[in-house]
């Protein structure tokens, strides 16, 4: 690839990233307001999001991901359990291991708080014409594949090093015709 093409591609990537960042920032702001209305903290939202992705996690790993002491993580899970958002389950073959998993009420709450699937996003998408929607579908599908490929090729580190990213598909979702 010649230097002019490389520079143009890098500039386009920066512009796309800036635009995506602004859109995500707007969603985060609206999402924070929605969480306040639902009475859920950002920490509880984060824990429920992790648990939705992983189904269940050992308390120790959850504490590590939250960058919290075991006693702090236990307090967070205690409050979430009192609200019926999570439950603790002991592993049958090693009773020392305590798994935390979301309850249906916790999953329902996270679904209600999820802005990507919300009326905000639906209303924004309704403002796009069919050609714009087709381009967006193709671009987000391509991005999804690129992210999945990058994550599968990149050695992970940290507490989510073994995250299986099963929610990202390896093949694109076709655009509507």
C-alpha positions in Angstrom: 0.0 0.0 0.0 1.4 3.4 -0.9 2.0 6.1 1.7 -0.9 8.3 0.4 -3.3 5.4 0.6 -2.1 4.5 4.1 -2.4 8.1 5.3 -5.9 8.4 3.9 -7.0 5.1 5.5 -5.6 6.2 8.8 -7.4 9.5 8.6 -10.7 7.7 7.7 -10.2 5.4 10.7 -9.6 8.4 13.0 -12.8 10.1 11.7 -14.8 6.9 12.1 -13.5 6.4 15.6 -14.3 10.0 16.5 -17.8 9.7 15.2 -18.3 6.4 16.9 -16.9 7.8 20.1 -19.3 10.8 20.0 -22.3 8.5 19.4 -21.3 6.1 22.2 -20.7 9.1 24.5 -24.2 10.3 23.9 -25.6 6.8 24.6 -23.6 6.6 27.8 -25.0 9.9 29.0 -28.5 8.8 28.2 -27.7 5.4 29.7 -26.6 7.0 33.0 -29.8 8.9 33.2 -31.8 5.7 32.5 -29.8 3.8 35.2 -30.7 6.5 37.8 -34.4 6.2 36.8 -34.2 2.5 37.2 -32.4 2.8 40.6 -29.3 0.8 39.5 -25.7 1.9 40.1 -23.0 1.8 37.4 -21.3 -0.9 39.5 -24.4 -3.1 39.5 -24.9 -2.5 35.8 -21.3 -3.5 35.2 -21.6 -6.7 37.3 -24.9 -7.6 35.6 -23.4 -7.0 32.1 -20.4 -9.2 33.0 -22.7 -11.9 34.3 -24.9 -11.8 31.3 -21.9 -12.4 29.1 -20.4 -15.1 31.3 -23.5 -16.6 32.9 -21.8 -17.1 36.2 -18.4 -16.1 37.8 -16.5 -17.0 40.8 -16.5 -14.3 43.5 -12.7 -14.0 43.3 -12.6 -13.4 39.6 -15.4 -10.8 39.9 -13.5 -9.0 42.7 -10.4 -9.0 40.4 -12.4 -7.6 37.4 -13.9 -4.9 39.6 -10.4 -4.1 41.0 -11.9 -4.4 44.5 -11.0 -6.3 47.6 -12.9 -9.5 48.2 -14.7 -7.8 51.1 -15.8 -4.9 48.9 -17.0 -7.3 46.1 -18.8 -9.3 48.7 -20.6 -6.1 49.9 -21.6 -5.3 46.3 -22.9 -8.8 45.7 -24.7 -8.7 49.1 -26.6 -5.6 48.0 -27.4 -7.0 44.6 -28.6 -10.3 46.1 -30.9 -8.3 48.6 -32.5 -6.7 45.5 -32.9 -10.0 43.8 -30.5 -9.2 40.9 -28.0 -12.0 41.5 -27.7 -15.2 43.4 -24.8 -17.1 44.9 -24.3 -20.8 44.1 -21.7 -23.1 45.5 -19.9 -25.5 43.2 -20.9 -29.0 44.0 -17.4 -30.6 43.7 -15.7 -27.7 45.6 -17.9 -26.0 48.1 -15.2 -23.3 48.7 -15.9 -21.8 45.3 -18.9 -19.4 45.2 -20.3 -18.5 41.8 -22.4 -15.4 41.3 -25.0 -15.6 38.6 -27.7 -13.2 37.5 -31.3 -13.8 38.3 -34.1 -13.4 35.8 -34.9 -10.1 37.5 -31.3 -9.0 37.1 -31.3 -9.9 33.4 -34.7 -8.2 32.9 -33.3 -5.0 34.5 -30.2 -5.0 32.4 -32.3 -5.5 29.3 -34.4 -2.5 30.3 -31.3 -0.4 30.8 -29.6 -1.5 27.6 -29.6 1.5 25.4 -28.3 -0.1 22.2 -31.6 -2.1 22.0 -33.7 0.7 23.3 -36.2 3.3 22.0 -33.3 5.8 21.9 -31.5 3.7 19.3 -34.7 2.7 17.5 -35.7 6.3 17.2 -32.3 7.3 15.9 -32.3 4.5 13.3 -35.8 5.5 12.2 -34.3 8.8 11.1 -32.0 7.1 8.6 -33.2 6.5 5.0 -33.0 2.9 3.6 -29.6 3.6 1.9 -28.1 4.9 5.2 -29.5 1.9 7.0 -27.9 -0.5 4.5 -24.6 1.2 4.8 -24.8 1.2 8.6 -25.7 -2.5 8.6 -22.8 -3.4 6.4 -20.3 -1.2 8.3 -21.3 -2.5 11.7 -21.2 -6.1 10.5 -17.7 -5.5 9.1 -16.7 -3.9 12.4 -18.1 -6.8 14.4 -16.1 -9.3 12.3 -12.9 -7.2 12.7 -13.4 -7.0 16.4 -14.0 -10.8 16.7 -10.9 -11.5 14.6 -8.7 -9.1 16.6 -9.8 -10.5 19.9 -9.3 -14.1 18.7 -5.8 -13.3 17.5 -4.6 -11.1 20.4 -3.3 -12.7 23.5 -5.4 -11.3 26.3 -4.2 -10.4 29.7 -5.8 -9.4 33.0 -8.9 -10.8 34.7 -10.9 -11.3 31.5 -8.0 -13.0 29.7 -10.1 -16.1 29.1 -13.2 -14.2 27.9 -14.7 -16.2 25.1 -16.4 -13.3 23.3 -19.1 -15.8 22.2 -21.5 -12.9 21.6 -19.4 -11.7 18.6 -20.1 -13.6 15.5 -17.3 -14.7 13.1 -19.4 -14.0 10.1 -21.2 -10.8 9.1 -24.9 -10.3 9.4 -26.3 -9.7 5.9 -27.8 -6.3 5.1 -31.6 -6.2 4.5 -32.5 -6.2 0.8 
